[in-house]
Amino acid sequence: MTEMRIAVTGLAQLNRGLRAIDSEAPKQLRLALNEAAELLVTKTRPKIPAVTGAARSSLKARSTRTSARVAVGGKKAPYFPWLDFGGQGRVKGRPAPRAFINEGRYVYPTLAEIRPEIEQVLQDSISAVISGAGLEED
């Protein structure tokens, strides 16, 4: 499976520094990261085929104070990896094999497409958190 990351260097150190200044700042940092993940969810969701809508609604933004990710599938749509990447194995309720595409059909191509936009959202959001804590950027 393909892995594509957008890394923010020094995020853990920033989080520790913000926590020392303002106890609410780490929460704001987590929300900033969630905003970037939610952008990916919003742009990807319409591209996913919907029969019942379970696969689309299984796409969720998740974040911690130092990372953000997009979760898919789960109990709601355990077939999502098959839907996105394909494969030869049969999945309950999905009778036909699906051509395997290493980079996927929905999540990773959308991430590659909107990466600059996500990076800008991250930069703006993190800058807002830093300013909100009363600090200045270099």
C-alpha atoms as a printed R data frame, in Angstrom:
    type eleno elety resid chain resno       x       y       z
1   ATOM     1    CA   MET     A     1   0.000   0.000   0.000
2   ATOM     2    CA   THR     A     2   1.242   3.473  -0.814
3   ATOM     3    CA   GLU     A     3   2.028   5.823   2.038
4   ATOM     4    CA   MET     A     4   2.079   9.540   1.479
5   ATOM     5    CA   ARG     A     5   2.827  11.934   4.305
6   ATOM     6    CA   ILE     A     6   2.940  15.635   4.847
7   ATOM     7    CA   ALA     A     7   5.384  16.163   7.706
8   ATOM     8    CA   VAL     A     8   5.670  19.279   9.819
9   ATOM     9    CA   THR     A     9   9.190  19.405  11.234
10  ATOM    10    CA   GLY     A    10   9.368  20.396  14.899
11  ATOM    11    CA   LEU     A    11   5.670  19.867  15.607
12  ATOM    12    CA   ALA     A    12   6.267  17.888  18.824
13  ATOM    13    CA   GLN     A    13   8.648  20.565  20.121
14  ATOM    14    CA   LEU     A    14   6.165  23.286  19.176
15  ATOM    15    CA   ASN     A    15   3.445  21.413  21.034
16  ATOM    16    CA   ARG     A    16   5.577  21.168  24.184
17  ATOM    17    CA   GLY     A    17   6.472  24.849  23.989
18  ATOM    18    CA   LEU     A    18   2.879  25.898  23.478
19  ATOM    19    CA   ARG     A    19   1.754  23.755  26.408
20  ATOM    20    CA   ALA     A    20   4.231  25.591  28.654
21  ATOM    21    CA   ILE     A    21   2.799  28.965  27.590
22  ATOM    22    CA   ASP     A    22  -0.915  28.243  27.286
23  ATOM    23    CA   SER     A    23  -2.713  25.082  28.374
24  ATOM    24    CA   GLU     A    24  -5.339  25.530  25.620
25  ATOM    25    CA   ALA     A    25  -2.806  25.920  22.788
26  ATOM    26    CA   PRO     A    26  -2.166  22.170  22.267
27  ATOM    27    CA   LYS     A    27  -5.902  21.669  21.777
28  ATOM    28    CA   GLN     A    28  -5.892  24.452  19.192
29  ATOM    29    CA   LEU     A    29  -2.934  22.772  17.472
30  ATOM    30    CA   ARG     A    30  -4.856  19.477  17.304
31  ATOM    31    CA   LEU     A    31  -7.841  21.300  15.811
32  ATOM    32    CA   ALA     A    32  -5.549  22.931  13.233
33  ATOM    33    CA   LEU     A    33  -4.264  19.510  12.184
34  ATOM    34    CA   ASN     A    34  -7.816  18.186  12.080
35  ATOM    35    CA   GLU     A    35  -8.765  21.029   9.728
36  ATOM    36    CA   ALA     A    36  -6.168  19.845   7.209
37  ATOM    37    CA   ALA     A    37  -7.331  16.220   7.477
38  ATOM    38    CA   GLU     A    38 -10.942  17.332   7.118
39  ATOM    39    CA   LEU     A    39 -10.040  19.112   3.878
40  ATOM    40    CA   LEU     A    40  -8.855  15.785   2.448
41  ATOM    41    CA   VAL     A    41 -12.046  14.071   3.632
42  ATOM    42    CA   THR     A    42 -14.226  16.776   2.081
43  ATOM    43    CA   LYS     A    43 -12.447  16.607  -1.289
44  ATOM    44    CA   THR     A    44 -12.307  12.783  -1.380
45  ATOM    45    CA   ARG     A    45 -15.830  11.908  -0.246
46  ATOM    46    CA   PRO     A    46 -17.651  12.899  -3.490
47  ATOM    47    CA   LYS     A    47 -15.281  10.725  -5.551
48  ATOM    48    CA   ILE     A    48 -16.235   7.513  -3.712
49  ATOM    49    CA   PRO     A    49 -19.065   5.563  -5.344
50  ATOM    50    CA   ALA     A    50 -22.172   5.327  -3.207
51  ATOM    51    CA   VAL     A    51 -24.706   2.554  -3.237
52  ATOM    52    CA   THR     A    52 -25.631   2.771   0.444
53  ATOM    53    CA   GLY     A    53 -23.280   5.631   1.350
54  ATOM    54    CA   ALA     A    54 -21.464   3.550   3.994
55  ATOM    55    CA   ALA     A    55 -18.070   3.792   2.284
56  ATOM    56    CA   ARG     A    56 -18.386   7.548   1.877
57  ATOM    57    CA   SER     A    57 -19.464   8.112   5.456
58  ATOM    58    CA   SER     A    58 -16.682   5.867   6.790
59  ATOM    59    CA   LEU     A    59 -14.104   8.478   5.754
60  ATOM    60    CA   LYS     A    60 -13.185  10.360   8.955
61  ATOM    61    CA   ALA     A    61 -10.536  12.878  10.003
62  ATOM    62    CA   ARG     A    62  -8.560  11.877  13.102
63  ATOM    63    CA   SER     A    63  -5.879  13.857  14.876
64  ATOM    64    CA   THR     A    64  -3.701  14.053  17.935
65  ATOM    65    CA   ARG     A    65  -1.606  16.979  19.113
66  ATOM    66    CA   THR     A    66   1.228  15.895  16.816
67  ATOM    67    CA   SER     A    67  -0.382  14.085  13.880
68  ATOM    68    CA   ALA     A    68  -3.463  13.967  11.676
69  ATOM    69    CA   ARG     A    69  -4.766  11.119   9.565
70  ATOM    70    CA   VAL     A    70  -7.776   9.995   7.619
71  ATOM    71    CA   ALA     A    71  -9.459   6.766   8.727
72  ATOM    72    CA   VAL     A    72 -11.546   4.703   6.303
73  ATOM    73    CA   GLY     A    73 -13.622   1.561   6.352
74  ATOM    74    CA   GLY     A    74 -14.001   0.105   9.821
75  ATOM    75    CA   LYS     A    75 -17.083  -1.886  10.777
76  ATOM    76    CA   LYS     A    76 -19.254   0.380   8.674
77  ATOM    77    CA   ALA     A    77 -17.472  -0.373   5.394
78  ATOM    78    CA   PRO     A    78 -14.884  -3.154   5.809
79  ATOM    79    CA   TYR     A    79 -14.695  -3.410   2.018
80  ATOM    80    CA   PHE     A    80 -13.265   0.118   1.611
81  ATOM    81    CA   PRO     A    81  -9.669  -1.062   0.941
82  ATOM    82    CA   TRP     A    82 -11.036  -3.328  -1.816
83  ATOM    83    CA   LEU     A    83 -13.055  -0.421  -3.201
84  ATOM    84    CA   ASP     A    84 -10.076   1.959  -3.169
85  ATOM    85    CA   PHE     A    85  -7.207  -0.361  -4.121
86  ATOM    86    CA   GLY     A    86  -8.942  -3.384  -5.627
87  ATOM    87    CA   GLY     A    87  -7.711  -6.950  -5.475
88  ATOM    88    CA   GLN     A    88  -8.485 -10.505  -6.392
89  ATOM    89    CA   GLY     A    89  -9.991 -11.647  -3.101
90  ATOM    90    CA   ARG     A    90 -13.705 -11.827  -2.804
91  ATOM    91    CA   VAL     A    91 -15.284  -9.563  -0.252
92  ATOM    92    CA   LYS     A    92 -18.714 -10.326   1.159
93  ATOM    93    CA   GLY     A    93 -21.245  -8.423  -0.873
94  ATOM    94    CA   ARG     A    94 -18.722  -7.629  -3.612
95  ATOM    95    CA   PRO     A    95 -18.870 -10.493  -6.094
96  ATOM    96    CA   ALA     A    96 -16.276  -9.516  -8.695
97  ATOM    97    CA   PRO     A    97 -12.513  -9.080  -8.438
98  ATOM    98    CA   ARG     A    98 -11.430  -5.480  -8.894
99  ATOM    99    CA   ALA     A    99  -8.286  -4.429 -10.767
100 ATOM   100    CA   PHE     A   100  -5.531  -3.653  -8.255
101 ATOM   101    CA   ILE     A   101  -4.243  -0.075  -8.349
102 ATOM   102    CA   ASN     A   102  -1.215   0.445  -6.107
103 ATOM   103    CA   GLU     A   103  -1.809   4.162  -5.523
104 ATOM   104    CA   GLY     A   104  -5.534   3.689  -4.959
105 ATOM   105    CA   ARG     A   105  -8.470   5.322  -6.635
106 ATOM   106    CA   TYR     A   106  -9.688   7.892  -4.137
107 ATOM   107    CA   VAL     A   107  -7.712   8.871  -1.013
108 ATOM   108    CA   TYR     A   108  -4.082   8.984  -2.208
109 ATOM   109    CA   PRO     A   109  -4.786  10.513  -5.632
110 ATOM   110    CA   THR     A   110  -6.857  13.233  -3.955
111 ATOM   111    CA   LEU     A   111  -4.067  13.845  -1.438
112 ATOM   112    CA   ALA     A   112  -1.561  14.206  -4.281
113 ATOM   113    CA   GLU     A   113  -3.939  16.548  -6.113
114 ATOM   114    CA   ILE     A   114  -4.640  18.898  -3.186
115 ATOM   115    CA   ARG     A   115  -1.328  18.613  -1.320
116 ATOM   116    CA   PRO     A   116  -0.394  22.305  -1.836
117 ATOM   117    CA   GLU     A   117  -3.795  23.340  -0.502
118 ATOM   118    CA   ILE     A   118  -3.395  21.115   2.566
119 ATOM   119    CA   GLU     A   119   0.099  22.472   3.190
120 ATOM   120    CA   GLN     A   120  -1.272  26.026   3.020
121 ATOM   121    CA   VAL     A   121  -4.077  25.191   5.458
122 ATOM   122    CA   LEU     A   122  -1.522  23.657   7.837
123 ATOM   123    CA   GLN     A   123   0.761  26.676   7.586
124 ATOM   124    CA   ASP     A   124  -2.064  29.156   8.141
125 ATOM   125    CA   SER     A   125  -3.621  27.160  10.983
126 ATOM   126    CA   ILE     A   126  -0.345  26.608  12.828
127 ATOM   127    CA   SER     A   127   0.528  30.292  12.399
128 ATOM   128    CA   ALA     A   128  -2.850  31.235  13.890
129 ATOM   129    CA   VAL     A   129  -2.239  28.938  16.884
130 ATOM   130    CA   ILE     A   130   1.213  30.451  17.435
131 ATOM   131    CA   SER     A   131  -0.165  33.995  17.207
132 ATOM   132    CA   GLY     A   132  -3.070  33.077  19.479
133 ATOM   133    CA   ALA     A   133  -0.594  31.931  22.117
134 ATOM   134    CA   GLY     A   134   1.075  35.347  21.969
135 ATOM   135    CA   LEU     A   135   4.198  34.265  20.108
136 ATOM   136    CA   GLU     A   136   5.798  35.571  16.947
137 ATOM   137    CA   GLU     A   137   7.050  33.451  14.057
138 ATOM   138    CA   ASP     A   138  10.584  33.707  12.716
